[in-house]
């Protein structure tokens, strides 16, 4: 199981086995959390880390009353397969 997810400057991070995986984001003044880029360390791929990062981002958005705009292809794929994230998404 990965270490607890942390919020840093503009990314959520998971450090496991000395490798850092992250999801870059930005929050604007209009209450939008934009997910820009997910990077999972090669040795950590296939372990659910991207899902944990996206889940953390959506929980953060919910806790802070933010709406979410997903530009990252990895995060977009996860959101498409997890309907629980839909209520916070920017309408298309």
Secondary structure, DSSP 8 states (H G I E B T S, - for coil): -----EEETTEEEEEETTEEEEEEEEE-TTSEEEEEEEE--GGGTTSSHHHHHHHHHHHHHHHTT-EEEE--HHHHHHHHH-GGGGGGB---
